[in-house]
């Protein structure tokens, strides 16, 4: 590797890390995902139960406890819950994914191709935004990416021992993926790998996979959570995890986004931008060269893309982030095709580089203008303007000289500039202000003082905020009768918090239950939150007729 190439690779890896870490510190937790995950981790840290996750004091077994257990462990290491610690944990998983992409890209497309793959992944729209959220999908993506690395090493090795060890490592990280999101990781990787075996007709690989060592390696992380869960969880939670949150969600979209079958095919273009500019060419090239020795990596990556795309499209439950574990594969596929296309005299490369440059200049320019319009500081705008215009000019000059590799680095700088302005400028503040629950929740907590909060009819964001911002679990009660009894038992100790569309009237079932139980419920305060209100409800002792007569006589 030449000195110039060495510098370029280091710079690409540095900007890939920079764009993920920028804007993490001090970024507010947003509902519902950020607050749900950090609160589950906080309750895990507080209660010590690392097997059955809890949210608002109730079991929450949509997924295994792997991601929250990692965050809770970080809380224990630093001495207590911290929003920044949770954010940087999620970002660390994103950096692991980038590292895995670089290492595999180095094997299939050379060290420079690996660096470009890392940058393409880091700068892609969905991956970069998710890396700035406290989502377990960051951890799942990292585990799947590591599984793919060792699978490729096994496929390329002719040494039986090395092949077994590589498949064992792949099996181990596949088992780790289960700890983060259940059977989703297995379905994503398994569907792509099976498709690759069929297309490439490498059925002989199966006898290496189903050996004792790879199977044990997979079962170690898989059983480390499954066995304790089966032993300690009641039957209703076991059914909820295995049946409701996997089978029912796949078949009926249970409590998830239900979207049409073509959702991912359409959504992948903006989500994987700017890498999606080259995705059609990369897909075509991988299929075209599938029978050639040099095309083995292409068809491997293409299979790992198409298989999960088909499986996830078949499910009724769909969301953009569900396809996130496929993004490292797409980055590798695009980088692999770039290496094939990177010749100075290539007309296709010139068209690609000009198109990507225009996209980068347009994206960074628009974000700069929005920052200025929203009141960004004059110094930041001036500095960003200098970087923008100088980098754009250098990029155009490099393209005219057909130095496409350094031009690619300049394009990466433009996208990094845009993302940096997005996460640390007024755009981020506007986005946070629009979705934040912190201010209304702090008003609620100031009114509650030292009383215990019980929750009723709240979403995950309110559940997380009511507990995490206070570092004290707000217990959710789902039965109206139990809620009313709890409030009436000690009115000075408990207050209920609900999310309701009317600030003056209680939910009908609470009114009726209070009347039936002889408990007078009243709204202590209401705080606006979006289209709803956060209502604080307390029990007020009813005054008897004798007490009323006595007060009138005394007066």
Phi, psi and omega per residue, in radians:
X1 nan 2.201 -3.127
X2 -1.229 2.859 -3.139
X3 -1.094 -0.692 3.129
X4 -1.096 -0.780 3.126
X5 -1.129 -0.702 3.133
X6 -1.032 -0.792 3.126
X7 -1.100 -0.754 -3.106
X8 -1.111 -0.737 3.142
X9 -1.104 -0.797 3.135
X10 -1.068 -0.766 -3.131
X11 -1.117 -0.707 3.118
X12 -1.112 -0.716 3.124
X13 -1.195 -0.629 3.124
X14 -1.149 -0.762 3.139
X15 -1.200 -0.520 3.096
X16 -1.141 -0.727 3.096
X17 -1.227 -0.709 -3.072
X18 -1.057 -0.764 -3.058
X19 -1.205 -0.462 3.101
X20 -1.355 -0.669 -3.063
X21 -1.466 -0.370 -3.118
X22 -1.107 2.286 3.048
X23 1.417 0.134 -3.131
X24 -1.350 -0.814 -3.058
X25 -1.144 2.261 3.084
X26 1.353 0.006 3.138
X27 -1.248 2.287 -3.048
X28 -1.220 2.556 3.049
X29 -1.318 2.299 -3.082
X30 -1.977 2.623 3.075
X31 -1.434 2.724 -0.098
X32 -1.601 -0.441 -2.906
X33 -1.181 -0.893 -3.109
X34 -0.960 -0.896 -3.048
X35 -1.213 -0.584 3.100
X36 -1.130 -0.863 -3.060
X37 -1.162 -0.748 -3.112
X38 -1.213 -0.564 3.136
X39 -1.271 -0.671 3.043
X40 -1.034 -0.757 3.119
X41 -1.136 -0.679 3.139
X42 -1.138 -0.762 3.121
X43 -1.171 -0.556 3.060
X44 -1.164 -0.761 3.109
X45 -1.117 -0.709 -3.095
X46 -1.290 -0.750 -3.053
X47 -1.605 -0.353 3.107
X48 1.433 0.072 3.118
X49 -1.595 1.800 -3.113
X50 -1.665 0.079 -3.105
X51 -1.762 -0.913 -3.128
X52 -1.833 1.898 3.130
X53 -1.139 2.587 3.102
X54 -2.260 2.487 3.026
X55 -2.304 2.186 -3.065
X56 0.966 0.651 3.067
X57 1.402 -0.065 -3.117
X58 -1.935 2.573 3.105
X59 -0.988 2.417 -3.128
X60 -2.329 1.596 -2.975
X61 -1.965 0.672 3.017
X62 -1.081 -0.663 -3.108
X63 -2.361 2.848 2.991
X64 -1.086 3.003 -2.982
X65 -1.627 0.212 -2.998
X66 -0.989 -0.931 -3.076
X67 -1.135 -0.834 -3.133
X68 -1.121 -0.561 3.109
X69 -1.146 -0.658 3.087
X70 -1.125 -0.797 -3.139
X71 -1.120 -0.744 3.126
X72 -1.093 -0.634 3.095
X73 -1.141 -0.691 3.074
X74 -1.107 -0.708 3.075
X75 -1.003 -0.737 -3.114
X76 -1.166 -0.660 -3.125
X77 -1.156 -0.733 -3.070
X78 -1.542 -0.133 3.042
X79 1.735 0.154 3.089
X80 2.816 2.920 -3.129
X81 -1.111 2.504 -3.131
X82 -2.688 2.291 3.111
X83 -1.120 -0.731 3.138
X84 -1.105 -0.680 3.119
X85 -1.086 -0.731 3.110
X86 -1.126 -0.736 -3.138
X87 -1.107 -0.802 -3.106
X88 -1.253 -0.413 3.013
X89 -1.151 -0.809 3.079
X90 -1.080 -0.721 3.119
X91 -1.125 -0.613 3.123
X92 -1.095 -0.698 3.070
X93 -1.110 -0.660 3.082
X94 -1.102 -0.693 3.107
X95 -1.167 -0.601 3.059
X96 -1.095 -0.724 3.099
X97 -1.067 -0.763 3.134
X98 -1.102 -0.744 3.107
X99 -1.082 -0.759 3.123
X100 -1.083 -0.718 3.120
X101 -1.117 -0.714 3.112
X102 -1.096 -0.790 -3.094
X103 -1.123 -0.742 3.113
X104 -1.267 -0.684 3.111
X105 -1.070 -0.597 3.101
X106 -1.098 -0.578 -3.133
X107 -1.346 -0.629 -3.033
X108 -1.732 -0.325 -3.078
X109 -2.391 0.224 -3.122
X110 1.474 2.889 -3.049
X111 -1.107 -0.637 3.128
X112 -1.261 -0.651 3.059
X113 -1.091 -0.647 3.083
X114 -1.125 -0.692 3.119
X115 -1.148 -0.722 3.094
X116 -1.148 -0.636 3.103
X117 -1.097 -0.748 3.112
X118 -1.067 -0.751 -3.134
X119 -1.184 -0.698 3.126
X120 -1.067 -0.737 3.128
X121 -1.166 -0.832 -3.082
X122 -1.075 -0.588 -3.063
X123 -1.603 -0.125 -3.137
X124 -1.169 2.512 -2.938
X125 -1.042 -0.894 -3.081
X126 -1.196 -0.774 -3.098
X127 -1.116 -0.786 -3.095
X128 -1.131 -0.741 -3.140
X129 -1.204 -0.700 -3.138
X130 -1.171 -0.563 3.098
X131 -1.136 -0.306 3.081
X132 -1.740 0.303 3.061
X133 -2.171 2.672 3.119
X134 -1.559 1.398 -3.089
X135 -2.135 2.432 3.111
X136 -1.189 -0.266 3.114
X137 -1.115 -0.454 3.031
X138 -1.082 -0.748 3.139
X139 -1.211 -0.723 3.114
X140 -1.058 -0.758 -3.135
X141 -1.072 -0.728 3.121
X142 -1.101 -0.760 -3.130
X143 -1.131 -0.736 3.116
X144 -1.143 -0.707 3.129
X145 -1.083 -0.732 3.106
X146 -1.176 -0.623 3.067
X147 -1.060 -0.727 -3.107
X148 -1.165 -0.682 3.117
X149 -0.974 -0.941 -3.042
X150 -1.254 -0.482 3.050
X151 -1.140 -0.735 3.123
X152 -1.147 -0.705 3.091
X153 -1.040 -0.733 3.126
X154 -1.140 -0.744 -3.121
X155 -1.125 -0.601 -3.073
X156 -1.505 -0.220 -3.071
X157 -1.536 2.444 3.051
X158 -1.819 -0.022 -3.139
X159 -1.616 2.031 -3.051
X160 -0.925 -0.773 -3.101
X161 -1.138 -0.775 3.122
X162 -1.101 -0.664 3.128
X163 -1.133 -0.751 3.140
X164 -1.116 -0.764 -3.129
X165 -1.143 -0.683 3.129
X166 -1.161 -0.747 3.089
X167 -1.142 -0.581 3.088
X168 -1.136 -0.756 3.105
X169 -1.112 -0.721 3.097
X170 -1.089 -0.738 3.112
X171 -1.107 -0.668 3.126
X172 -1.086 -0.853 -3.114
X173 -1.239 -0.454 3.021
X174 -1.173 -0.686 3.046
X175 -1.127 -0.648 3.080
X176 -1.104 -0.659 3.118
X177 -1.048 -0.571 3.084
X178 -1.100 -0.636 -3.122
X179 -1.121 -0.398 -3.099
X180 -1.609 -0.685 -3.083
X181 -2.559 0.588 3.055
X182 1.157 -2.430 -3.046
X183 -1.419 0.034 -3.113
X184 -1.114 -0.812 3.134
X185 -1.072 -0.690 3.114
X186 -1.121 -0.700 -3.137
X187 -1.189 -0.710 -3.115
X188 -1.149 -0.901 -3.134
X189 -1.242 -0.778 -3.071
X190 -1.061 -0.726 -3.129
X191 -1.125 -0.703 3.129
X192 -1.227 -0.712 -3.115
X193 -1.198 -0.708 3.094
X194 -1.084 -0.736 3.096
X195 -1.064 -0.710 3.119
X196 -1.105 -0.763 3.128
X197 -1.030 -0.699 -3.132
X198 -1.216 -0.838 -3.094
X199 -1.145 -0.742 -3.104
X200 -1.482 -0.213 -3.128
X201 1.049 0.607 3.120
X202 -1.688 1.015 -3.082
X203 -1.179 -0.353 3.125
X204 -1.125 -0.366 3.124
X205 -1.130 -0.424 -3.085
X206 -1.106 -0.568 -3.137
X207 -1.233 -0.383 3.065
X208 -1.445 -0.531 -3.112
X209 -1.264 -0.786 -3.040
X210 -1.573 0.807 2.992
X211 -1.751 2.954 -3.004
X212 -1.082 -0.769 -3.049
X213 -1.119 -0.874 3.090
X214 -1.067 -0.646 -3.132
X215 -1.155 -0.780 3.120
X216 -1.106 -0.723 -3.130
X217 -1.060 -0.645 3.095
X218 -1.247 -0.721 -3.037
X219 -1.241 -0.454 -3.102
X220 -1.018 -0.997 3.095
X221 -1.238 -0.609 -3.110
X222 -1.068 -0.817 -3.090
X223 -1.399 -0.344 -3.114
X224 -1.062 -0.479 3.057
X225 -1.828 -0.675 -3.038
X226 -1.099 -0.766 -3.101
X227 -1.121 -0.902 3.087
X228 -1.055 -0.624 3.131
X229 -1.112 -0.797 3.128
X230 -1.143 -0.537 -3.119
X231 -1.341 -0.671 -2.975
X232 -1.829 -0.407 -3.097
X233 -1.400 2.463 3.060
X234 -1.198 2.819 -3.075
X235 -0.987 -0.618 -3.107
X236 -1.149 -0.609 3.103
X237 -1.278 -0.628 3.091
X238 -1.099 -0.766 3.099
X239 -1.144 -0.696 -3.132
X240 -1.082 -0.725 -3.122
X241 -1.236 -0.947 -3.005
X242 -1.338 -0.667 -3.047
X243 -1.688 -1.016 -3.032
X244 -1.149 -0.834 -3.017
X245 -1.526 0.027 3.038
X246 -2.159 -1.157 -3.062
X247 -1.155 -0.911 -3.109
X248 -1.111 -0.684 -3.123
X249 -1.148 -0.682 3.120
X250 -1.171 -0.759 -3.017
X251 -1.427 -0.607 -3.008
X252 -2.169 -0.017 -3.103
X253 1.178 0.524 -3.078
X254 -0.887 2.108 3.091
X255 0.893 0.567 3.118
X256 -2.358 3.034 3.082
X257 -1.211 2.161 3.090
X258 -1.793 1.998 -3.038
X259 -2.329 2.816 -3.066
X260 -1.162 2.890 -3.035
X261 -1.108 -0.489 -3.084
X262 -1.554 0.164 -3.048
X263 -0.974 -0.880 -3.068
X264 -1.225 -0.606 -3.128
X265 -1.081 -0.659 3.122
X266 -1.402 -0.722 -2.985
X267 -1.317 -0.331 -3.053
X268 -1.187 -0.447 -3.093
X269 -1.199 -0.872 3.058
X270 -1.256 -0.556 -3.078
X271 -1.201 -0.641 -3.095
X272 -1.689 0.082 3.097
X273 -1.078 2.477 0.104
X274 -1.533 -0.073 -3.117
X275 -1.082 -0.421 -3.112
X276 -1.163 -0.243 3.098
X277 -1.042 -0.656 -3.106
X278 -1.722 -0.033 -3.050
X279 -1.063 -0.754 3.113
X280 -1.032 -0.753 3.122
X281 -1.133 -0.737 -3.131
X282 -1.087 -0.712 3.121
X283 -1.113 -0.802 3.136
X284 -1.099 -0.770 -3.107
X285 -1.141 -0.701 3.136
X286 -1.097 -0.703 3.133
X287 -1.255 -0.688 -3.111
X288 -1.108 -0.680 -3.060
X289 -1.731 0.320 -3.005
X290 -1.100 -0.472 -3.096
X291 -1.655 -0.071 3.136
X292 -1.597 2.651 3.142
X293 -1.074 -0.677 -3.129
X294 -1.280 -0.184 -3.125
X295 -1.745 0.114 -3.101
X296 -1.099 -0.687 3.130
X297 -1.160 -0.678 -3.119
X298 -1.089 -0.831 -3.104
X299 -1.261 -0.518 3.052
X300 -1.092 -0.858 -3.135
X301 -1.196 -0.683 3.127
X302 -1.100 -0.699 3.111
X303 -1.131 -0.706 3.127
X304 -1.228 -0.249 3.029
X305 -1.558 -0.842 -3.052
X306 -1.221 -0.727 -3.117
X307 -0.989 -0.989 3.100
X308 -1.080 -0.599 3.127
X309 -1.052 -0.725 3.137
X310 -1.205 -0.765 -3.101
X311 -1.148 -0.837 -3.113
X312 -1.187 -0.559 3.094
X313 -1.201 -0.522 3.138
X314 -1.258 -0.414 3.136
X315 -1.353 2.510 3.074
X316 -1.292 -0.508 3.131
X317 -1.413 2.002 -3.081
X318 -2.386 2.484 3.015
X319 -2.738 2.645 -3.080
X320 -0.982 -0.675 -3.049
X321 -1.248 -0.314 3.140
X322 -1.122 -0.461 -3.129
X323 -1.562 0.007 -3.074
X324 -0.971 -0.704 3.139
X325 -1.078 -0.255 3.113
X326 -1.492 -0.306 -3.067
X327 -1.095 -0.667 3.021
X328 -1.028 -0.637 3.104
X329 -1.131 -0.748 3.128
X330 -1.117 -0.710 3.121
X331 -1.081 -0.736 3.111
X332 -1.157 -0.705 3.142
X333 -1.104 -0.775 3.137
X334 -1.151 -0.768 3.130
X335 -1.115 -0.700 3.093
X336 -1.037 -0.753 3.136
X337 -1.237 -0.564 3.098
X338 -1.075 -0.740 3.130
X339 -1.069 -0.674 3.102
X340 -1.170 -0.534 -3.033
X341 -1.591 -0.297 -3.008
X342 -1.313 1.421 2.965
X343 -2.289 2.350 -3.026
X344 -0.952 -0.560 -3.078
X345 -1.585 0.050 -3.079
X346 -1.264 2.111 3.097
X347 -1.157 -0.665 3.119
X348 -1.107 -0.653 3.130
X349 -1.174 -0.677 3.125
X350 -1.121 -0.732 3.111
X351 -1.108 -0.758 3.139
X352 -1.081 -0.839 -3.041
X353 -1.189 -0.655 3.083
X354 -1.160 -0.738 3.136
X355 -1.108 -0.747 3.137
X356 -1.194 -0.668 3.113
X357 -1.092 -0.812 3.115
X358 -1.056 -0.701 3.117
X359 -1.112 -0.762 -3.127
X360 -1.136 -0.774 3.137
X361 -1.112 -0.754 -3.136
X362 -1.121 -0.807 -3.108
X363 -1.106 -0.864 -3.135
X364 -1.118 -0.675 3.140
X365 -1.132 -0.742 3.129
X366 -1.113 -0.755 -3.137
X367 -1.132 -0.659 3.072
X368 -1.071 -0.768 -3.140
X369 -1.119 -0.722 3.128
X370 -1.115 -0.720 3.100
X371 -1.043 -0.758 3.110
X372 -1.119 -0.724 -3.131
X373 -1.133 -0.632 -3.098
X374 -1.473 0.020 3.045
X375 1.665 0.563 3.067
X376 -1.111 2.723 -3.099
X377 -1.122 2.560 -3.104
X378 -1.079 -0.668 -3.120
X379 -1.121 -0.779 -3.136
X380 -1.139 -0.646 3.139
X381 -1.182 -0.733 3.126
X382 -1.125 -0.809 3.140
X383 -1.101 -0.773 3.115
X384 -1.097 -0.665 3.128
X385 -1.116 -0.708 3.114
X386 -1.097 -0.823 3.126
X387 -1.088 -0.734 -3.083
X388 -1.100 -0.933 -3.054
X389 -1.229 -0.685 -3.139
X390 -1.187 -0.758 3.137
X391 -1.157 -0.703 3.101
X392 -1.073 -0.763 -3.129
X393 -1.132 -0.776 3.126
X394 -1.110 -0.710 3.141
X395 -1.065 -0.795 3.141
X396 -1.123 -0.712 3.119
X397 -1.095 -0.726 -3.140
X398 -1.157 -0.645 3.112
X399 -1.155 -0.722 3.119
X400 -1.106 -0.538 3.078
X401 -1.515 0.018 -3.139
X402 1.064 0.564 3.003
X403 -1.659 1.359 -2.958
X404 -1.244 -0.495 -3.097
X405 -1.223 -0.804 3.078
X406 -1.216 -0.540 3.049
X407 -1.101 -0.663 3.080
X408 -1.079 -0.654 3.085
X409 -1.142 -0.718 3.110
X410 -1.109 -0.661 3.073
X411 -1.067 -0.742 3.118
X412 -1.070 -0.700 3.118
X413 -1.072 -0.714 3.127
X414 -1.094 -0.752 3.114
X415 -1.181 -0.653 3.086
X416 -1.096 -0.715 3.093
X417 -1.023 -0.820 3.129
X418 -1.064 -0.817 -3.135
X419 -1.145 -0.667 -3.141
X420 -1.104 -0.777 3.088
X421 -1.103 -0.585 -3.140
X422 -1.143 -0.782 -2.993
X423 -1.532 -0.371 -3.100
X424 -2.034 -0.029 -3.114
X425 -1.769 -2.934 -3.109
X426 -1.155 -0.340 3.083
X427 -1.076 -0.812 3.130
X428 -1.094 -0.741 3.138
X429 -1.102 -0.673 3.109
X430 -1.158 -0.745 3.129
X431 -1.101 -0.756 3.140
X432 -1.144 -0.785 -3.128
X433 -1.065 -0.605 -3.119
X434 -1.197 -0.625 -3.027
X435 -1.883 -0.108 -3.002
X436 -1.198 2.539 3.027
X437 -2.015 0.001 -3.033
X438 -1.060 -0.865 -3.059
X439 -1.086 -0.897 3.100
X440 -1.089 -0.597 -3.141
X441 -1.223 -0.636 3.093
X442 -1.147 -0.585 3.043
X443 -1.120 -0.738 3.103
X444 -1.050 -0.839 -3.070
X445 -1.150 -0.567 3.102
X446 -1.186 -0.535 3.110
X447 -1.383 -0.579 -3.102
X448 -1.217 -0.583 -3.053
X449 1.034 -2.120 -3.027
X450 -1.748 0.148 -3.110
X451 -1.322 2.696 3.072
X452 -1.347 2.421 3.104
X453 -1.711 2.292 2.952
X454 -1.986 2.432 -3.032
X455 -1.833 2.552 3.090
X456 -2.610 2.262 3.117
X457 0.975 0.957 3.110
X458 -2.139 2.773 3.101
X459 -1.656 3.136 -3.057
X460 -1.090 -0.623 -3.130
X461 -1.101 -0.766 3.131
X462 -1.215 -0.694 3.103
X463 -1.009 -0.798 -3.126
X464 -1.191 -0.782 -3.074
X465 -1.154 -0.720 -3.092
X466 -1.108 -0.414 -3.124
X467 -1.794 -0.803 -3.013
X468 -1.186 -0.744 -3.116
X469 -1.180 -0.273 3.142
X470 -1.888 -0.169 -3.052
X471 0.932 0.758 -3.077
X472 -2.760 2.166 -3.008
X473 -1.159 2.188 2.984
X474 -1.608 1.969 -3.041
X475 -1.318 2.301 3.067
X476 -1.557 2.369 3.066
X477 -2.148 2.157 -3.033
X478 -1.698 -0.279 -3.141
X479 -1.630 2.179 3.093
X480 -0.994 -0.707 -3.114
X481 -1.123 -0.761 3.126
X482 -1.152 -0.645 3.134
X483 -1.123 -0.843 -3.131
X484 -1.104 -0.726 3.133
X485 -1.103 -0.688 3.129
X486 -1.114 -0.747 3.133
X487 -1.182 -0.697 -3.090
X488 -1.292 -0.488 -3.080
X489 -1.081 -0.722 3.124
X490 -2.613 1.486 -3.063
X491 -1.024 -0.467 -3.120
X492 -1.435 -0.171 -3.070
X493 -1.815 -0.582 -3.017
X494 -2.061 2.531 2.985
X495 -2.449 2.464 -3.098
X496 -1.676 2.517 3.076
X497 -2.141 2.151 3.113
X498 -2.315 2.773 3.029
X499 -1.859 2.109 -3.009
X500 -2.522 2.682 -3.046
X501 -1.476 -0.163 -3.120
X502 -2.146 2.219 -3.078
X503 -1.439 -0.186 -3.032
X504 -1.945 -0.277 -3.031
X505 -2.197 2.381 3.092
X506 -1.308 2.764 2.995
X507 -0.966 2.447 -3.048
X508 -0.930 -0.713 -3.077
X509 -1.176 -0.528 3.084
X510 -1.279 -0.691 3.085
X511 -1.035 -0.844 -3.096
X512 -1.140 -0.757 -3.133
X513 -1.105 -0.721 3.105
X514 -1.077 -0.755 3.113
X515 -1.112 -0.776 -3.117
X516 -1.103 -0.599 -3.085
X517 -1.636 0.001 3.123
X518 1.231 0.531 -3.128
X519 -1.975 2.268 3.140
X520 -1.582 1.942 3.121
X521 -1.736 2.413 3.088
X522 -2.418 2.684 3.116
X523 -1.459 1.986 -3.121
X524 -1.319 -0.686 -3.125
X525 -2.814 2.750 3.038
X526 -2.362 2.381 -3.135
X527 -2.205 2.200 -3.126
X528 -1.170 2.404 3.096
X529 -2.574 1.775 -3.090
X530 1.130 -2.255 3.130
X531 -1.598 0.016 -3.100
X532 -2.087 -3.116 3.084
X533 -2.220 2.504 2.948
X534 -1.580 1.981 -3.099
X535 -1.778 2.279 2.985
X536 -1.721 2.139 -3.042
X537 -2.098 2.372 3.101
X538 -2.361 2.792 3.104
X539 -1.615 2.333 3.128
X540 -2.047 2.191 -3.140
X541 -1.020 2.362 3.104
X542 -1.286 2.469 -3.137
X543 -1.622 2.184 -3.128
X544 -1.304 2.871 3.122
X545 -1.103 -0.666 3.128
X546 -1.087 -0.690 3.130
X547 -1.164 -0.658 3.122
X548 -1.132 -0.785 -3.131
X549 -1.113 -0.692 3.138
X550 -1.117 -0.748 3.134
X551 -1.122 -0.688 3.128
X552 -1.152 -0.713 -3.131
X553 -1.162 -0.712 -3.121
X554 -1.142 -0.638 3.137
X555 -1.266 nan nan
